[in-house]
Amino acid sequence: RKEVEQDPGPFNVPEGATVAFNCTYSNSASQSFFWYRQDCRKEPKLLMSVYSSGNEDGRFTAQLNRASQYISLLIRDSKLSDSATYLCVVNVGTGGFKTIFGAGTRLFVKA
Amino acid sequence: DGGITQSPKYLFRKEGQNVTLSCEQNLNHDAMYWYRQDPGQGLRLIYYSQIVNDFQKGDIAEGYSVSREKKESFPLTVTSAQKNPTAFYLCASSSTGLHEQYFGPGTRLTVT
């Protein structure tokens, strides 16, 4: 079982749609959580951190469920420019640390 | 502007040659990382460093070497021992191991 699992997609949605991605992690010692976006042939860029209380940044909402060990990302009113791969990232820290990247979920937003 | 720079953007080498990829950051971050990404694949950790003059192997360190003589710099050498060196190499930094990482623009290495 992978330490961080994401549905690879692709998700094909029309402009204006709401789309949700889920990510599960296996290590209960995971301490910090993030969503990144990666455009084709570019570096990953931080989209948002994920907090237990949930957090929102414009059209993007992230949620963390520690009991079930999953993270979600909701994108409302999808834009063509949202087309990218979305990476779930988990930091595990117990003395040392380890950052684990999910393989990513591909999103295509179509006109 | 604060950020991470990697150079060059594209690099071509012949098989059997060592090559060094540059990574510099002016974010005053303690931790720095090197990842490799193959087409359609996720990121795999090569080496990381939490502090100057110290670094640890990641999941795929064989055939690579690093140094961390300065806080700002973390160069990666791809040696001739690396069996499949052609890939997209990404450098990142973070303030600590539990904080978010920021990436440089990457170097595409092609070895023929």
Interface residues (C-beta under 8 A of the other chain):
Chain A: Q31 S32 F34 R41 K42 E43 P44 K45 L46 S49 L87 V89 N91 G93 G96 F97 T99 F101 G102 A103 G104
Chain B: Y33 Q41 G42 L43 L45 F88 L90 T96 G97 L98 H99 E100 Q101 Y102 F103 G104 P105 G106
